Amino acid sequence: MRDYLRSISYRPLLAGMGFTALIASLGYALALLPVFNKTGPLAAAILLAVLYRHFFGYPEEIRSGVQFSAKKLLRLAIILFGLRLNMGVILNEGIPLLLRDLFVILFAIGCMILLARLFNSDGSLSLLLGIGTGVCGASAIAAVSPILKVKEEDTAISAGLISIVGTLFAILYTVIRPILPLEAEAYGMWVGISLHEVAHVALAGAPAGENGLGMALLGKLGRVFLLVPLSLILVWIMTRKKQEQAESNIAFPWFLVGFIIMSLVGSYMIDIPAGVMDGISSLTSFLLTMAMVGLGVNVSLKQLRSKALKPLILLIVTSILLSLITYWMV
């Protein structure tokens, strides 16, 4: 009898995780079709989750499993994402690379915040989009959302927008690559310090050949590296804000410690075979997609229309300005 009751208590958890895995898998399948193959599975899965919420409502009976994916699997994906960061390569490049990447992050965040205030746009979405643009897209948004205590629907909306806009810019880069007066390495660096996600950098950097792609990924890894100090600064800011309001302190994001540990393991302690690393990267992407499905079912289409249009326009403007400035820098 006890085992039966225990199985019942776990049933919503497992069913909810299965639900997010199913929608994530459908997102991967949808991403194989024309048009959607340009946006990627994460954006496709978020779209499916939003449509499910619109037509069928929130799956209340399996809420515990959906929330587990949205919160716990999200943190696990960020921890595993640390394996992609080769600290040795970044540290060997030294201060100039990190200073350039730091400028990109500060510019993207500052520009989004300024434009949001000027045009009365949603502040929470704009901040998340600025961080996603400056650092590493949806992964950065997922990492800072628990720190900033933003609404789950804002996390899902901003992750979807950053994926779509980043994909469009990556395609644009590949189109104009033949007419740009840039050597392969310079083009790669421009791609690495200006585009939104690692996948976008890989897509746009590939036409520049092996050397150009290598420079692109190097420039991007520096921005990923700065995710940790940025998160710690946000923790400090949010803690002070809560103290001034006489409320409880912000919980320290321990998953970032896991991110750092995995980065150290992958960089200095274990030589992970390429095949294994590819498998871990695929698992990380799928877990992140499951988490975004869990967040996506919180999004209402009515709210999406009213909240997302202006931040989307400001994101495009910020991305254009960032591309122009970083082009001048290289």
Protein Blocks (a to p, Z undefined) as FASTA:
>chain_A
ZZmmmmmmmmmmmmmmmmmmmmmmmmmmmmmpghjlmnojmlmmmmmmmmmmmmnopafk
lmmmmmmmmmmmmmmmmmmmmmmpcfklmmmnommlmmmmmmmmmmmmmmmmmmmmmnop
afklmmmmmmmmmmnojllmmmmmmmnopafklmmmmmmmmmmmmmmmmmmmmmmmmmpc
cdfklmmmmmmmmmmblmlmmmmmmmnojmlmmmmmmmmmmmmmmmmmmmmmmmmmmmmm
mmmnopacddddfklmmmmmmmmmmmmmpccdfklmmmmmmmmmmmmmmmmmmmmmmpcf
klmmmmmmmmmmmmmmmmmmmmmmmmmmZZ
